[in-house]
Amino acid sequence: MTIRSRIFVGLGIILLCLVIGILWFVDRKMYGLAMEEAEAKAKIILDQNLAIHTYFSHKLKPNVFEALKGKMDDAYFDPVWMSSTHAVRNINQYRQKLDGSNYYYKECAVNARSPQNEADVLEAAFISRLNKDKDLSVESHVRTLDGVEYLQVLRRGETMEGPCLRCHSTPAAAPADMVKVFGPERSFGRSEGDVVSAISIRVPLAVPLAAAQRMAVSLSVAVLGLIALLGLLFVYFSRILFTIPLNKMRRQTKMIASDAAHLGDQLPLDFPGEWNDLATDFNVMSAELKDMYDGLERRVQERTAELRQALADVKHLSGLLPICASCKKVRDDKGYWQQIESYISAHSDADFSHSICPDCMEKLYPKLFKGNK
């Protein structure tokens, strides 16, 4: 596998991991945003209903009681304006009919006065924990009911106070009309300081989760498109900045390696960036190799000529030479007899200077030879 292929495979693996990580992050982030949206809606519902309770407690009931002072029997009870819980429950029913929402709001209690406010298992367990842990105030749960996923928020509700015991201690102490409406069994036997209720809100997650999923898909498509674009740009620029220059130099190097006639060939200096520096060094190297090759060729030719000449000279002086046993003349290839010194001078670079050896001197000049002894 080529380096280029390894780079592409490595980048592909990195991009794949990056895409998976981004998709996971986007999905978790969108889920978190959906939960935040559901919690924000739950807070809106809670704030709205607490405002209704406050209005009933501080405005409506005091003013009505003041207006009816002396005109109302102590046994009189009308939940329409005397019970803020009753009002909130009915207002929520009207709202759900108007906007078609499936939001759930309940001021739940164990043994609630109205069966509609009776706490379910989860709500009852939360109220029990509230009475055991004074620091506990809120809990959130994701519940699936009838195949629908909800975010349920539970908050600390009403704590029984002294004035409230008139309606919640015993049936005998409560307004007679209230006992007639709700009966003598429910919501009695309370003690001061008990946490008797909790506010329970359920917000369906289908809408925010669907919006979050659409957003996640949109962002994922955008991220994938961006990564694909970056990948194409990388391939394009890697071809321009890496592959093409490298292939040019590779072809030129291969031509020089396969045929010495290309020694000295020059690359055009039109490469991007630092490739021009490398091309310049390549051209200098090619020219120097050409000079070295040409010089080596000349030296080889010169040495070959010298060797051939030496070999020719050796051949001239080699072989069997016919020589006269008396006068010592040598017969050449053409049959002529020559003095040996003439033959050797003609067939070698040797020169002769004449002298006389002691034996010949004694033979030819005995008197002179004896005088020299």
Backbone torsions as a table, in degrees:
resi	resn	phi	psi	omega
1	MET	NA	131.2	-179.6
2	THR	-71.2	162.6	178.2
3	ILE	-60.8	-40.1	-179.6
4	ARG	-60.8	-43.6	179.0
5	SER	-64.9	-39.4	178.4
6	ARG	-63.3	-40.8	178.9
7	ILE	-62.3	-45.7	-179.4
8	PHE	-63.7	-42.2	179.1
9	VAL	-64.0	-45.3	178.8
10	GLY	-60.9	-45.0	178.5
11	LEU	-65.5	-36.8	177.9
12	GLY	-61.6	-43.2	178.6
13	ILE	-64.4	-42.9	179.2
14	ILE	-62.2	-45.0	-179.5
15	LEU	-65.1	-38.2	178.4
16	LEU	-62.6	-46.0	177.7
17	CYS	-63.1	-38.7	179.4
18	LEU	-64.0	-42.6	179.5
19	VAL	-63.1	-45.8	179.5
20	ILE	-60.8	-43.8	179.0
21	GLY	-63.1	-41.1	179.9
22	ILE	-66.2	-43.5	179.5
23	LEU	-62.2	-42.0	177.9
24	TRP	-63.4	-44.9	-179.0
25	PHE	-62.8	-44.0	-179.9
26	VAL	-63.3	-42.2	-179.8
27	ASP	-62.6	-45.2	179.3
28	ARG	-65.8	-39.6	-179.3
29	LYS	-66.0	-43.1	179.5
30	MET	-66.2	-37.2	176.9
31	TYR	-64.1	-42.0	177.4
32	GLY	-62.5	-40.3	178.1
33	LEU	-65.4	-38.3	177.1
34	ALA	-62.2	-41.8	178.3
35	MET	-65.4	-39.1	178.0
36	GLU	-64.1	-39.5	178.2
37	GLU	-64.4	-42.3	178.8
38	ALA	-63.9	-41.5	178.6
39	GLU	-65.4	-37.3	178.2
40	ALA	-64.1	-41.0	177.5
41	LYS	-65.0	-39.8	178.2
42	ALA	-62.3	-38.8	179.2
43	LYS	-66.8	-38.0	178.1
44	ILE	-61.6	-45.9	179.4
45	ILE	-62.1	-44.9	-178.9
46	LEU	-61.8	-49.2	-178.3
47	ASP	-60.8	-39.4	-179.7
48	GLN	-63.8	-45.6	-177.2
49	ASN	-73.4	-32.9	174.3
50	LEU	-66.2	-35.2	176.5
51	ALA	-63.8	-37.8	177.1
52	ILE	-63.8	-44.4	177.5
53	HIS	-59.0	-44.9	-179.1
54	THR	-62.8	-41.1	179.2
55	TYR	-62.3	-43.9	178.7
56	PHE	-62.0	-45.0	-173.6
57	SER	-72.0	-37.4	-172.6
58	HIS	-102.0	-17.6	-176.2
59	LYS	-121.0	-63.4	-170.1
60	LEU	-64.5	-58.7	-175.1
61	LYS	-63.5	-44.9	178.2
62	PRO	-59.9	-40.9	-179.2
63	ASN	-68.3	-40.9	179.8
64	VAL	-67.8	-44.0	177.9
65	PHE	-60.4	-39.3	178.9
66	GLU	-65.4	-40.7	-179.4
67	ALA	-67.9	-31.5	-177.2
68	LEU	-97.6	9.8	-178.1
69	LYS	-60.0	125.6	-178.8
70	GLY	83.0	-7.5	-179.3
71	LYS	-110.1	-5.4	-172.6
72	MET	-118.5	131.4	177.5
73	ASP	-70.1	147.0	-179.9
74	ASP	-61.9	-24.0	-179.4
75	ALA	-84.2	-6.5	-175.3
76	TYR	-69.0	140.2	176.1
77	PHE	-151.6	125.6	176.2
78	ASP	-132.2	106.9	-176.0
79	PRO	-64.6	-18.3	-177.1
80	VAL	-58.2	-41.8	179.9
81	TRP	-118.9	-10.3	-178.9
82	MET	-94.9	-14.0	-179.5
83	SER	-120.5	109.2	177.5
84	SER	-67.2	-31.0	177.2
85	THR	-63.4	-44.3	176.7
86	HIS	-59.7	-42.7	-179.2
87	ALA	-65.2	-44.7	-179.0
88	VAL	-62.0	-43.7	-179.5
89	ARG	-60.3	-43.9	-179.3
90	ASN	-71.8	-37.4	176.7
91	ILE	-61.4	-41.7	178.0
92	ASN	-63.7	-36.5	177.8
93	GLN	-64.6	-42.6	176.9
94	TYR	-62.9	-41.8	-178.3
95	ARG	-64.2	-42.6	-179.7
96	GLN	-63.4	-33.9	176.6
97	LYS	-69.2	-34.9	-177.8
98	LEU	-73.7	-46.4	-175.2
99	ASP	-101.4	-3.3	177.7
100	GLY	68.6	15.9	-178.1
101	SER	-76.4	160.6	-179.1
102	ASN	-115.6	32.0	179.2
103	TYR	-74.5	145.8	-176.3
104	TYR	-117.6	127.9	177.1
105	TYR	-136.5	129.5	179.8
106	LYS	-150.2	132.0	170.6
107	GLU	-92.8	88.0	-168.3
108	CYS	-86.1	152.6	177.3
109	ALA	-151.9	155.5	173.6
110	VAL	-82.8	129.1	-174.2
111	ASN	59.0	50.9	-177.9
112	ALA	-67.4	151.2	-179.9
113	ARG	-62.8	-43.4	175.7
114	SER	-100.7	128.2	179.5
115	PRO	-55.2	-26.1	178.9
116	GLN	-65.9	-20.8	-179.7
117	ASN	-100.2	7.5	-178.5
118	GLU	-65.5	132.7	-178.2
119	ALA	-72.4	140.8	172.7
120	ASP	-82.9	-173.5	-173.5
121	VAL	-60.6	-47.3	-178.7
122	LEU	-63.8	-43.1	-178.0
123	GLU	-67.8	-40.9	179.1
124	ALA	-63.8	-39.7	178.2
125	ALA	-64.6	-36.7	178.2
126	PHE	-65.8	-43.3	178.2
127	ILE	-61.7	-39.7	177.7
128	SER	-62.1	-42.3	178.6
129	ARG	-67.1	-34.1	178.5
130	LEU	-61.1	-38.2	-180.0
131	ASN	-73.7	-19.4	178.7
132	LYS	-94.7	-27.9	-176.2
133	ASP	-123.5	106.7	-176.4
134	LYS	-72.6	-18.0	-179.6
135	ASP	-85.9	-13.9	-178.9
136	LEU	-75.7	132.7	179.8
137	SER	-134.7	-27.2	-174.9
138	VAL	-151.1	146.3	174.3
139	GLU	-141.2	150.0	175.9
140	SER	-126.8	140.8	179.1
141	HIS	-139.5	148.5	169.6
142	VAL	-102.4	118.7	-176.6
143	ARG	-121.0	147.9	174.3
144	THR	-115.0	115.8	-178.8
145	LEU	-123.7	121.5	-179.3
146	ASP	55.5	38.2	177.2
147	GLY	79.7	3.4	-179.9
148	VAL	-110.7	134.1	-178.6
149	GLU	-91.5	132.5	-178.2
150	TYR	-127.8	151.5	163.8
151	LEU	-98.2	119.3	179.9
152	GLN	-108.8	126.2	178.6
153	VAL	-113.0	126.6	179.1
154	LEU	-115.6	129.6	179.7
155	ARG	-129.5	152.8	178.2
156	ARG	-57.2	134.6	-178.5
157	GLY	-107.6	-133.7	-171.9
158	GLU	-80.5	136.3	171.3
159	THR	-103.6	130.4	-175.7
160	MET	-65.4	125.1	177.9
161	GLU	-112.8	167.7	-176.1
162	GLY	-54.9	-51.8	-179.3
163	PRO	-59.7	-26.0	-177.8
164	CYS	-74.2	-19.7	-175.9
165	LEU	-66.5	-18.8	177.1
166	ARG	-55.8	-37.5	-178.2
167	CYS	-98.8	-7.7	-171.7
168	HIS	-128.6	3.8	179.8
169	SER	-86.9	-66.2	179.0
170	THR	-136.6	155.2	177.6
171	PRO	-61.5	-30.5	-177.7
172	ALA	-67.9	-32.3	-178.1
173	ALA	-83.7	-15.6	-176.0
174	ALA	-81.6	157.8	175.0
175	PRO	-57.5	135.1	-175.2
176	ALA	-62.0	-39.3	-179.6
177	ASP	-64.9	-35.1	177.7
178	MET	-65.0	-39.9	179.0
179	VAL	-66.2	-35.2	177.8
180	LYS	-65.0	-38.0	-178.2
181	VAL	-73.1	-45.8	-171.0
182	PHE	-106.6	-11.5	-180.0
183	GLY	89.2	167.1	-175.0
184	PRO	-92.1	5.8	-174.5
185	GLU	-101.4	-34.5	-167.1
186	ARG	-93.0	138.3	174.2
187	SER	64.3	33.7	172.4
188	PHE	-114.0	170.3	179.8
189	GLY	79.4	21.3	179.0
190	ARG	-78.0	158.9	176.4
191	SER	-123.2	150.2	-179.9
192	GLU	-63.8	135.5	-179.3
193	GLY	93.3	-11.7	177.8
194	ASP	-70.8	140.5	169.2
195	VAL	-84.6	107.8	-171.4
196	VAL	-99.7	-11.3	-177.4
197	SER	-147.7	165.7	174.6
198	ALA	-140.4	151.6	176.7
199	ILE	-94.2	121.5	-176.6
200	SER	-116.1	123.4	-179.4
201	ILE	-126.4	131.2	175.0
202	ARG	-121.0	125.5	178.4
203	VAL	-115.6	121.4	178.2
204	PRO	-64.1	135.3	-176.5
205	LEU	-91.9	-4.1	-175.5
206	ALA	-59.2	-46.3	-176.4
207	VAL	-67.9	-54.3	179.9
208	PRO	-64.1	-35.0	178.5
209	LEU	-68.1	-39.1	177.2
210	ALA	-63.0	-43.1	177.6
211	ALA	-63.7	-39.9	179.1
212	ALA	-65.6	-39.5	179.0
213	GLN	-66.0	-40.2	177.2
214	ARG	-62.9	-42.0	177.8
215	MET	-64.2	-40.9	179.4
216	ALA	-63.0	-42.5	178.7
217	VAL	-63.9	-43.4	-179.9
218	SER	-62.1	-46.9	179.1
219	LEU	-64.7	-38.2	179.4
220	SER	-63.7	-43.9	177.9
221	VAL	-61.6	-42.4	179.2
222	ALA	-63.2	-42.4	179.9
223	VAL	-65.8	-43.8	178.5
224	LEU	-62.3	-41.1	177.3
225	GLY	-62.6	-41.8	179.3
226	LEU	-64.6	-43.5	179.1
227	ILE	-64.3	-40.8	177.9
228	ALA	-62.0	-42.8	178.7
229	LEU	-62.6	-44.3	178.4
230	LEU	-62.6	-38.0	177.4
231	GLY	-62.9	-43.3	177.8
232	LEU	-64.3	-41.3	177.9
233	LEU	-63.8	-38.7	178.3
234	PHE	-63.7	-44.8	179.1
235	VAL	-61.4	-44.1	-178.5
236	TYR	-62.6	-50.8	-176.2
237	PHE	-72.3	-31.5	176.1
238	SER	-66.8	-32.5	176.0
239	ARG	-68.1	-44.6	-179.0
240	ILE	-69.0	-44.0	-171.1
241	LEU	-92.6	-14.7	-174.0
242	PHE	-129.2	-57.5	-171.2
243	THR	-66.6	-50.7	-176.7
244	ILE	-62.3	-51.0	177.8
245	PRO	-58.7	-41.4	-179.3
246	LEU	-64.8	-40.5	179.1
247	ASN	-66.0	-38.2	176.7
248	LYS	-60.0	-48.8	-179.7
249	MET	-66.2	-35.7	178.9
250	ARG	-65.0	-43.8	178.9
251	ARG	-62.7	-43.2	-179.1
252	GLN	-64.9	-41.7	179.0
253	THR	-64.3	-39.8	179.3
254	LYS	-65.5	-38.8	178.3
255	MET	-63.6	-42.1	179.4
256	ILE	-66.4	-40.1	-178.6
257	ALA	-68.1	-30.8	-176.1
258	SER	-91.2	-21.6	-176.8
259	ASP	-147.7	115.1	-178.1
260	ALA	-64.2	-16.8	179.7
261	ALA	-64.2	-20.2	-179.6
262	HIS	-87.8	-1.4	175.4
263	LEU	-60.1	134.7	-178.4
264	GLY	95.2	-11.5	177.0
265	ASP	-61.2	145.8	-174.7
266	GLN	-114.8	141.8	174.0
267	LEU	-84.7	142.1	175.6
268	PRO	-68.8	139.6	-178.6
269	LEU	-88.6	61.3	179.1
270	ASP	-122.6	26.7	-179.3
271	PHE	-84.8	156.5	178.8
272	PRO	-79.5	140.6	170.9
273	GLY	57.6	-135.1	-174.7
274	GLU	-69.6	-12.2	176.8
275	TRP	-60.2	-32.1	177.9
276	ASN	-61.8	-38.7	177.3
277	ASP	-62.5	-43.2	178.6
278	LEU	-65.2	-40.0	178.3
279	ALA	-63.4	-39.6	177.4
280	THR	-61.7	-46.4	177.5
281	ASP	-62.4	-37.8	178.5
282	PHE	-63.2	-43.6	-179.5
283	ASN	-63.4	-41.4	177.8
284	VAL	-62.4	-44.6	179.0
285	MET	-62.2	-42.7	-179.9
286	SER	-62.3	-43.8	179.5
287	ALA	-64.7	-42.7	179.1
288	GLU	-65.4	-39.5	176.6
289	LEU	-62.9	-37.5	177.3
290	LYS	-62.5	-46.1	178.7
291	ASP	-62.4	-44.8	179.7
292	MET	-62.5	-40.7	-179.1
293	TYR	-66.2	-45.5	178.9
294	ASP	-62.3	-42.6	178.7
295	GLY	-63.4	-40.1	178.7
296	LEU	-65.3	-39.3	177.7
297	GLU	-61.3	-43.9	179.6
298	ARG	-63.1	-43.8	-179.8
299	ARG	-64.1	-40.3	178.3
300	VAL	-62.7	-41.6	179.4
301	GLN	-64.6	-42.1	179.3
302	GLU	-63.9	-45.9	-179.3
303	ARG	-66.2	-34.8	178.3
304	THR	-64.9	-43.0	178.1
305	ALA	-62.2	-42.7	179.2
306	GLU	-62.5	-41.9	179.4
307	LEU	-65.5	-41.2	178.7
308	ARG	-62.8	-41.5	178.7
309	GLN	-64.0	-43.1	179.1
310	ALA	-64.1	-39.9	178.7
311	LEU	-64.8	-39.3	178.2
312	ALA	-63.9	-41.2	178.9
313	ASP	-64.6	-40.8	179.4
314	VAL	-63.9	-37.7	179.3
315	LYS	-65.4	-35.5	179.0
316	HIS	-63.6	-31.8	-175.8
317	LEU	-101.7	7.1	-178.9
318	SER	-106.0	168.8	178.9
319	GLY	96.0	-173.2	-176.5
320	LEU	-91.3	118.4	-179.8
321	LEU	-103.6	119.3	175.2
322	PRO	-70.9	127.3	-178.5
323	ILE	-133.2	139.3	-178.1
324	CYS	-69.0	133.7	-178.0
325	ALA	-71.9	-17.1	-177.2
326	SER	-103.0	-59.1	-175.1
327	CYS	-93.4	-8.9	176.9
328	LYS	70.6	22.6	175.0
329	LYS	-75.2	153.7	-177.5
330	VAL	-111.5	136.7	177.6
331	ARG	-94.9	126.8	-178.6
332	ASP	-84.6	-173.4	-175.8
333	ASP	-67.0	-22.2	-178.8
334	LYS	-90.9	-2.9	176.6
335	GLY	96.9	1.9	179.3
336	TYR	-87.1	147.3	178.8
337	TRP	-98.5	130.5	-178.9
338	GLN	-128.9	154.3	171.8
339	GLN	-59.5	143.1	-176.3
340	ILE	-61.2	-33.1	-179.5
341	GLU	-71.6	-31.3	177.8
342	SER	-69.1	-40.5	-178.9
343	TYR	-64.8	-45.6	-178.3
344	ILE	-66.9	-38.7	178.4
345	SER	-63.7	-34.2	-178.6
346	ALA	-75.8	-27.7	-174.8
347	HIS	-109.4	11.5	176.7
348	SER	-156.6	178.9	-179.9
349	ASP	-92.1	8.9	-177.0
350	ALA	-78.3	141.5	173.9
351	ASP	-114.9	154.7	-176.6
352	PHE	-118.3	144.2	168.2
353	SER	-128.3	133.5	-172.7
354	HIS	-83.8	144.8	176.5
355	SER	-151.7	-170.1	179.6
356	ILE	-139.2	137.1	-176.5
357	CYS	-85.0	163.1	-178.6
358	PRO	-60.1	-36.3	-179.0
359	ASP	-65.5	-45.0	-180.0
360	CYS	-68.3	-35.7	179.2
361	MET	-63.1	-42.6	-179.9
362	GLU	-65.7	-34.7	-178.2
363	LYS	-75.9	-42.0	-175.7
364	LEU	-89.4	-32.4	-177.1
365	TYR	-131.0	70.3	-176.3
366	PRO	-61.5	-39.2	-177.8
367	LYS	-67.6	-44.2	179.2
368	LEU	-66.0	-36.5	-178.1
369	PHE	-66.0	-40.0	179.5
370	LYS	-69.2	-33.2	178.5
371	GLY	-68.8	-26.4	-179.0
372	ASN	-83.9	-13.2	-177.9
373	LYS	-74.2	NA	NA
